[in-house]
């Protein structure tokens, strides 16, 4: 886990920009040959408060600056939130409004419309920041990774623990990723299962073979594989992985090709290091000023 210690608004912005940059760096079609490909970006849950990091604005600003042609869809259940997002963006630059395709409605219904996303127009960048219903979040994740480009990236916000509420009387230990994260962990285990079993479990297998004739040891029931839906398992690419980045209690899940993830972490770390150095210098100067030394 890559830890940071700053406020959530600026943190979300740095994660989004780092994610977009990592896709551009690892996908020549996104930037170097951008005349030949339309960059596809999707957001679920548009910004509607200035303190939340200007996610919608950050994405459209980056795409406008780096992509000659792009499609940016922002899906939001609440029409009032869309109007607030438009108002915030218009105050900064009205031209960006025309570059955002706002869709109002239930995310899992809109996403299953093949006119929105399909195999012929895979998604290059996805930001999931909608409601926190575990099954809806899981369905959103399943749909987008099934339509992700080779070097695409998915970022899910709010993996920090969410307390029980009247509508869902259980602890959501991984926030919006309460069902997503465990499935990713189990899937990653399955990818490395053979080596793990025969390296660390060899003694167990040998002992079980002695006591239970014709036994396949830990493979006898394959119970772990039954815990994962076949559709989601098929959608998770073998060369993809995930990481969690956090700033204090705020946590975000990032999923994509391992090469892209490595680039993302490198970019994010360099952004944080630079800001930390600047912040420390300002802090030191303020301390000297307060002590009457400047």
Buried (B, 14 or more C-beta within 10 A) or exposed (E): EBEBEBEBBBBBBBBBBBBBBBBBBBBEBBBEEBEEBBBBBBBBBBBBEEEBBBBBBBBBBBBBEBBEEBBBBBBBBEEEBBBBBBEBBEEEEEEBBEBBEBBBEEBBEBBEEEEBBEEEBBBBBBBBBBBBBBEBBBBBBBBBBBBBBBBBBBBBBBBBEBEEEEEBEEEBEBBBBBBBBBBBEBBBEBBEBEEEBEEEBEEEBEEBEEEEEEEEBBBEEEEEBEEBEEEBBEBBBEEBBBBBBBBEEBBBBBBBBEBBBBBBBEBBBEBBEEBEEEEEEEEEEEEEEEEEEE
